[in-house]
């Protein structure tokens, strides 16, 4: 029996660039919980961004894996927090700045609804499109600040081939990090070996459930580790080829509210004591 549903956000539960989770999805989350199944995000996003996505309803992310595994919440309690190494991030920034118009962005642990971020060693012209696209408040900085950092990213407008070169070279220059790509022209920077999948055991232990009682929906590279850790992994139809291949089950597209439909089916199946149809 399913006891927990985890879902990626961008291009899985919500189309990338959308301001809010759909009303249907919000209703499906409530229906799921009413049926006795817990719900939570497993995402690269942090709390202030989730507040925007869920329209200020923080009940939707009391439990979950945030910031690509750097934060784990259970019933509203932060059970784990992992920070970005500032010195290593400076080395990564020094490497990335060798590629024209590419740059590193650093996000402070102490954040708010404006989603503040430092754009390192770049220009306002290069940073502004990303600040608009990813909805953060950009402050230009010559170097990585000394503040505690919960997240970092790499922006690259030069195409996938160049981004792949930055990912490979950046991880070689900075073995403290993995660089994983959730969407085009953008990489998340995470501590080496830390991801959504490695966060799972702590979450399961805290909730007292097993991995076969969890369903996860995803679409991209930063979902692969969690898909590999769970037998009930589900890819949306717009998933990358790697994510589609890693998933055991498949549903429709994100922009068709397919995850919402799947949540409705899980709730119905739970009440009726059967397996959800998309998992048959």
C-alpha positions, 0 to 999 in steps of 0.5 A: 500500500502506498503511504507517501507520494513524492514529486519533482516540481519543475516540468513534473508537477508544474510546467517550468515557468508557471507561477502556481501549481494548478487548482486540480493538483492542489485538490488532488493533494488534499484528496490524497491526504484525506485518503491517508497518503502523505505528500511532499516534494522532492525537488531542487527548490527551497521553501521560499520558492515552494511557498510561491508555487503552492500559493502560500499553503505550506501544508503541501511541503511539511514533509519532503526532500528540498534543495536536491537533498540538502534539506529533509523535512518531516512533519514541518521539522527540518531533519537535515541541512547540508551547506555549500562549501564557499571556497570550493564554489569560488573555485568553480566560479573561477572555472565557469567565468572562463566561458563567456556569458556563463556564471555561478549563482549562490543562494544564502541559507537565510532567505525570504520570499524575494529569493535573494541570490548573488550572481558571481563575476557577471554582468547585469545584462547576463544575469537579468534573463536568469533572474526573470526566468528563475524568479530570484532577486539578483545581487551582483558580486565579484566573488562568492560571499562568506555567508552560509549558502544552501544552494548554488547554480551554473548558468550557461546560455551557450548551448548543451554542448558547452554546458556538458563541457562545464559540467565535466570540467567543473566537477574535475576542478571541484571534486567537492561538487556534483553538477546536475541539470534540471532544465536547459541552460542551468545546472544545480551545484550539490555536494558530491554524493548528495542527492534526492536518492541519498536523502531517501533513507533518512526520510523513510526512517523518520516516517517508519515506512519502506521504499516500496510504500513510496511513489515518486514522479520525476522528469530530469537528470536530478531525479535519476538517483531517486528513481534508482532508489525506488521501485515505484518510479514514474516519469512524465511523458515530457521527461528526458530520455534518461529519466524515461528509461530509469522510470518503471511507470509512465504517465502523460505530460506535465502540462496536461496535469498528468501528475494531478490525475495520478494523485487522484488515482492513488487516492481512489485506489487507496480507498478501494484497496487496489493498485493504481491503474497506471502501476498495473 
